[in-house]
């Protein structure tokens, strides 16, 4: 026969102060864990959502990133006529030869300098990336010294509003538009015309990468292999999605530090929960004995107290999640290990993060409650009734 | 019985509760000490004594871009510069991909290198042997011990960045405190085998005459290359190391946030315990008061109890952190932990001070309530 759960809820309510303090302690631990998981989830989202699975990225053979070297522009026409490439709005193959450089911009709040990626692209570059939406102004025009900046670049750096001029390369560039890349890796970039840009950085006659849009996923795979296998080209094709997924490794240090911190805090919180549950058991010695006399078995007493501890932990988890919710979407940046530029991402408290947080708290509650519950179930009935 | 004895006896009368509280506090303080030590290593520690006179010039955008070789002589011409050597990171892989075997391998110019690394102590005959053998390498004594290397041993290196497998001979073994666990070999040897690397260097390590030269020299060097094909960034060795840290994001806020959460958690745990233990003793407090103990006396007794409990947890936590950090800095598993990281006496004292303060605050409110108990009601209390 099981003890009704309302018994536990009433008990938790009875010792409000104790319950609230213990739950808050667990909540703090959960908060830390959520913070770290949300960071990683945001980073993951920045990279995973960045690619289009139909896009094939072409790099120089042996180079792992767009920044490490480029290839000769004479190869570009060959790429353009490969089979399986989709047509753009003008009926031409949808391809874009691009140059990527990293420039250094001072942060708006004066806390130092940050590496920012500038991407020069052909007009098709915009069509290749439908996920990036213009939210203000207009796109850059071919042949003009104009740039469009991402929403986060505008908010993090000075001189990044429409009408402002930015200084890099060999002169000034006019900001004509702002785009929203929906939290992807493009959210940390500045876009402009490839010819204007390569001239500024003395890189004419080459591209650091090319983007090809395949008609469908199967064609993309074939296109990728065709580019890589062609001995004359000495190029390598990768699916854009794969390319960005690999960069998620930038979050590895945060992950390891996070795990260590979360474990240490969780152990501390388990002890605190244990303390509270031991106290609860001690206060209720006579009550437990009475329950036993009424016919409740040892296992049901054990279950009941473990349940109570789990309830306490759940309360803590919910409080922790609520405490962290205001920080959802908060932007931060870390250095991208592949592009050397800062990647901007936001804290993402996804349902999965919340679920993990609850499981994490329940684990603490379980370990914290097990020994006291065991103690409660094994009490001597007579002695407890007299005490 | 003295007041102190009374406090200690009371602290440990519910052994399980005290133990659990202590353990809970100790884990929080372990984390706090760890965070403070990281903070100290990154932001306060000045590094090895000679590093105050060392500067690093690298590409302004990233260490991943090499600088031309001719920059070296231009840097040398800046007043205040005593020596300048090219440095390039060759890799950190040895034998296999296992991180336990990983250590830093860099190339430099052995002839001038001793001038910028005077804190690396090496026997003069070994140094000479290293400088004379183009394929020679100099290794940290800790590393030599770990792999059982001795002078004259041959090693084959590999790199994720250079498509070669150079074979080097150990010619010198150096000692430095704290250990840096690196292998250094000749940049010429690498240039001979890798065509495109000719005439390049990853960064330049500069030795200046006095610490006061650091700021003017770094400014002069960066200004000199302002209009050069590759602009540079020159900073002190410490700032250079710090830039790796700051690239991870807002580390300062991160550490502070964790410290805040930890301190608040201890406050809750400790306060909780004190509230529990004092409530259980309501009748005792009334008895004490009947016996003539003043309110102040009762108050100080309970606060003393809270402080001693928190301090006991604090001592445990600090010891734990010290052991953990010692293990981390000496363990081959933990890569990237600065070898100089340690828990210093001021850090320990700061941790204990935090513990005591938190204990004090957490004990105040319950103790105040207890000291105010009405004697008659307290005696009637059924606890």
Interface residues (C-beta under 8 A of the other chain):
Chain A: X17 X18 X21 X22 X24 X25 X28 X29 X31 X32 X35 X67 X68 X102 X103 X104 X112 X115 X202 X253 X254 X261 X264 X265 X267 X268 X269 X271 X272 X274 X275 X276 X278 X279 X332 X333 X334 X335 X340 X342
Chain B: X16 X17 X20 X21 X23 X24 X25 X26 X27 X28 X30 X31 X34 X60 X61 X62 X64 X229 X246 X247 X248 X249 X250 X257 X258 X261 X262 X264 X265 X268 X269 X271 X272 X273 X275 X276 X336
